Amino acid sequence: PDVIVGRAWPAVFAVIANAIVPGTDSARVVEGLLNLVHLEHNLRLHQPLPTQPVELTITATGGEVRDTLVGRVVEVSVSIDIDGAYLKDAQLASVEERFAIVGRTGEQYLEPVNSTEHITDTPASFRHQLTVTAPASMHPFAVVTGDRNPIHVSGAAARLAGLDNGVIVHGMWTSAIAQLVAGFDGVAVAEWSANMLSPVLPGAQVDFIVERTGIDSRPGAGEVRTVTASVDGDVVLQATATMAAPRTFYGFPGQGIQTPGMGMDSYASSAAARDVWERADAHTRSKLGFSILEIV
């Protein structure tokens, strides 16, 4: 789903560029992009991603501006609609973004964007693990997504912004890869929330671990997966994915399956029975995508 976020950046940055400091008439919230850090990214799909080209209408709205312990936080809400029709069934996705301006801190509280009342926590269960090498250059990603913040593509600009090690990887690159890893088994991501905790340098080895940590009780939702991205043991991104409910099929195949392993005695003792079973197993594997022997 993060593939659609790049289409929203022009509207998002237009809102940020025009944001005014609360209590003033004209003081800009952001003097320039160099001190702007992507802090949090939240996305919810309201319908499956289109498989054919469609026209999108992007509407970005500025939210609260708060001086918190992590910096001055700017909130932007985005609605992504298909064909410009402002109807409930035309909304493709809703996005909530948070950016922090480093150095402008305060005492205001920053509450979570998403409610978790519909999520039942479960003991953490390992699902998947993958190591990915970050790009050596972020220029192609900047071109594709439209996020041309100079701290990602210019070493001089990055150092001017206080990044002594030079350019850093886009937080949205790490988020997008984490999203792909979360759906490692082909189950679609319906909702996504990612917190960017630390910068990643180009060429770094990023370790992703996926765990099931809960169940979402809303209609059409399935398990909740937590994705943790680390570099050299340090956590750089923590994300939560609500997966779409998988399709479930219930079938009644008739007599002969009252207990596990029924029919396997004859499979072991009779060459003729074994031949029937193996021909059946070859058929279900090639035509239906599963092993009947494994099921039995």
C-alpha positions in Angstrom: 0.0 0.0 0.0 2.9 2.4 0.6 3.2 2.7 -3.2 0.4 5.2 -3.3 1.9 7.5 -0.6 4.4 8.9 -3.1 1.4 10.4 -5.1 0.5 12.3 -1.9 3.8 14.0 -1.2 3.2 17.2 -3.2 0.0 17.8 -1.3 1.6 16.9 2.1 4.6 19.2 1.6 2.3 22.0 0.4 0.5 21.8 3.7 3.7 21.7 5.7 5.2 24.7 3.8 2.1 26.8 4.6 1.6 25.8 8.2 1.5 28.7 10.7 2.8 28.6 14.3 -0.1 28.6 16.7 -0.7 32.0 18.2 0.9 33.9 15.3 -0.4 35.4 12.1 2.4 34.6 9.7 5.3 32.8 11.4 6.0 29.6 9.4 6.2 26.3 11.2 9.0 25.1 9.0 11.8 27.4 7.8 13.1 24.7 5.4 13.1 21.0 4.9 16.5 20.4 6.3 15.3 20.4 9.9 12.2 18.3 9.1 12.2 14.6 10.2 9.5 12.0 9.3 8.4 10.7 12.6 5.3 8.6 12.1 3.4 7.1 9.1 -0.1 5.6 9.3 -2.1 4.2 6.4 -5.5 2.5 6.1 -6.8 0.9 2.9 -10.5 1.2 2.4 -10.6 -1.0 -0.6 -8.0 -3.1 -2.5 -5.4 -1.4 -4.6 -6.5 -0.9 -8.2 -5.1 -3.3 -10.7 -5.7 -0.8 -13.6 -4.6 2.8 -14.0 -7.0 5.2 -12.2 -7.2 8.9 -11.5 -6.6 9.8 -7.9 -7.6 13.0 -6.0 -5.3 13.7 -3.1 -6.6 16.0 -0.4 -4.2 16.9 2.4 -5.3 18.8 5.5 -3.0 20.3 8.2 -3.6 19.2 11.8 -2.3 20.2 15.1 1.1 21.7 15.6 2.6 20.8 19.0 5.9 21.3 20.8 6.7 17.9 22.3 9.7 16.3 23.8 10.7 14.9 20.4 10.4 18.3 18.7 7.7 20.4 17.1 5.3 17.9 15.7 3.3 18.8 12.5 0.3 16.5 11.7 -1.1 16.1 8.1 -4.2 14.1 7.3 -4.6 12.8 3.7 -7.6 11.3 1.8 -6.8 9.4 -1.4 -9.9 9.1 -3.5 -10.5 7.4 -6.9 -11.8 9.4 -9.8 -12.2 12.5 -7.6 -15.6 11.3 -6.3 -16.0 12.2 -2.7 -18.2 9.1 -1.9 -17.5 6.6 0.8 -16.9 3.8 -1.6 -14.6 6.0 -3.7 -12.1 6.5 -0.9 -9.0 4.3 -1.6 -7.0 5.1 1.5 -6.6 7.5 4.4 -3.2 8.5 5.6 -2.0 10.2 8.8 1.6 11.6 8.8 3.6 13.2 11.6 6.8 15.2 11.1 9.1 16.6 13.8 11.1 19.8 13.6 14.3 19.0 15.5 15.4 21.5 18.2 11.9 23.0 18.8 10.9 21.0 21.9 8.2 21.5 24.5 6.1 19.6 27.0 3.0 18.8 25.1 1.8 15.2 25.0 1.8 13.2 21.8 -0.9 10.5 21.9 -1.1 7.6 19.4 -3.0 8.2 16.1 -4.8 4.9 16.0 -7.0 3.3 18.7 -6.2 -0.3 19.7 -9.6 -1.1 21.4 -10.4 -3.6 18.7 -7.1 -5.5 19.0 -6.7 -8.4 21.4 -3.0 -9.0 22.3 -1.6 -12.5 21.9 1.8 -13.9 23.0 4.4 -13.0 20.4 4.7 -15.7 17.7 7.6 -15.6 15.2 6.4 -15.3 11.6 9.3 -14.3 9.3 12.8 -12.8 9.1 14.7 -11.1 6.3 17.8 -9.0 5.9 17.9 -6.3 3.2 20.7 -4.1 2.0 19.7 -0.4 1.9 20.4 1.3 -1.5 23.8 2.9 -1.9 22.0 6.0 -3.5 18.6 7.2 -2.6 18.3 9.3 -5.8 16.1 6.6 -7.7 13.8 6.3 -4.7 13.5 10.1 -4.5 12.6 10.2 -8.2 10.0 7.5 -7.9 8.3 8.7 -4.8 8.6 12.5 -5.3 10.3 12.9 -1.9 13.3 15.0 -2.9 14.2 16.2 0.6 17.9 17.1 0.2 19.0 15.2 3.3 18.4 12.0 1.4 20.3 12.9 -1.8 22.9 15.6 -1.0 25.8 15.0 1.4 26.4 18.7 1.8 22.8 19.3 2.6 22.7 16.4 5.1 25.8 17.8 6.9 24.3 21.2 6.9 21.3 19.7 8.7 23.6 18.2 11.4 23.9 14.7 10.0 27.6 14.1 10.4 27.5 10.8 8.5 25.9 12.3 5.4 22.7 11.4 3.6 20.2 9.1 5.3 17.8 6.6 3.8 14.2 7.7 3.4 12.1 6.6 6.3 9.4 5.6 3.7 11.9 3.2 2.1 12.3 1.3 5.4 8.5 1.4 5.9 7.8 0.1 2.4 10.3 -2.8 2.7 8.9 -3.6 6.2 5.4 -3.6 4.7 6.5 -6.1 2.0 8.1 -8.3 4.7 4.9 -8.2 6.8 3.0 -9.7 3.9 5.6 -12.4 3.2 2.9 -15.1 2.9 0.8 -13.2 0.4 -1.8 -11.9 3.0 -2.7 -8.3 2.2 -1.9 -5.5 4.5 -5.1 -3.6 5.4 -3.7 -1.1 7.9 -0.2 0.1 8.7 1.4 2.2 11.3 5.2 2.8 11.4 7.4 4.8 13.8 10.7 5.9 12.5 13.1 5.7 15.5 16.6 6.2 14.1 18.2 7.1 10.7 19.5 4.4 8.4 22.6 5.0 6.3 22.9 4.0 2.6 24.3 0.5 2.2 23.4 -0.6 5.7 22.2 -4.2 6.4 18.7 -3.9 7.8 17.3 -6.9 9.7 13.5 -7.3 9.6 11.6 -9.6 12.1 7.9 -10.2 11.8 5.8 -11.5 14.8 2.1 -12.1 15.3 1.2 -10.0 18.3 -2.6 -9.8 18.2 -5.9 -10.3 16.6 -8.1 -7.5 15.1 -11.8 -8.0 15.8 -13.1 -5.7 13.1 -15.0 -7.2 10.1 -12.6 -8.2 7.3 -9.5 -7.9 9.6 -7.2 -10.7 10.6 -4.1 -11.1 12.7 -1.9 -8.2 13.8 1.8 -8.4 13.0 4.6 -6.3 14.5 7.6 -5.7 12.3 10.9 -4.6 13.9 13.7 -3.3 11.7 17.2 -3.1 13.2 20.7 -2.1 12.1 23.6 -3.7 14.0 21.1 -4.5 16.8 19.7 -1.0 17.1 16.0 -0.7 16.3 15.4 1.9 13.5 11.7 1.3 12.8 8.8 -0.3 14.6 5.6 -1.0 12.7 2.3 -2.6 13.2 0.3 -4.3 10.3 -3.3 -5.3 10.5 -3.6 -8.0 7.9 -6.7 -8.7 5.8 -8.7 -11.7 6.9 -7.5 -14.7 4.9 -10.0 -16.6 2.8 -11.3 -19.7 4.6 -12.8 -22.8 2.9 -14.8 -25.5 4.7 -15.3 -28.7 2.8 -16.9 -32.0 3.7 -15.1 -34.8 1.8 -17.3 -37.7 2.9 -16.4 -40.9 4.8 -12.9 -42.0 5.8 -11.5 -39.0 7.7 -12.8 -39.5 11.2 -9.3 -39.8 12.6 -5.9 -38.5 11.4 -4.0 -41.1 9.4 -7.0 -43.2 8.3 -6.0 -45.2 5.3 -2.3 -45.0 6.0 -2.1 -48.6 7.2 -3.1 -49.8 3.7 -0.7 -47.2 2.2 2.1 -48.8 4.1 1.2 -52.5 3.5 -0.3 -52.5 0.0 1.5 -51.5 -3.2 -1.9 -51.1 -5.0 -3.3 -48.8 -2.3 0.0 -46.9 -2.2 -0.3 -46.4 -6.0 -3.8 -44.9 -5.7 -2.8 -42.6 -2.9 0.3 -41.3 -4.7 -1.6 -40.7 -7.9 -4.2 -38.8 -5.9 -1.5 -36.8 -4.2 0.2 -36.0 -7.5 -3.2 -34.7 -8.8 -4.0 -32.5 -5.8 -0.5 -31.1 -5.8 -0.5 -30.2 -9.5 -4.1 -29.2 -10.0 -5.2 -27.9 -6.6 -2.0 -26.7 -4.9 -2.0 -29.0 -1.8 -0.9 -32.4 -0.8 -3.7 -34.8 0.1 -1.2 -37.1 1.9 -0.1 -34.2 4.1 -3.7 -33.4 5.0 -4.4 -37.1 6.0 
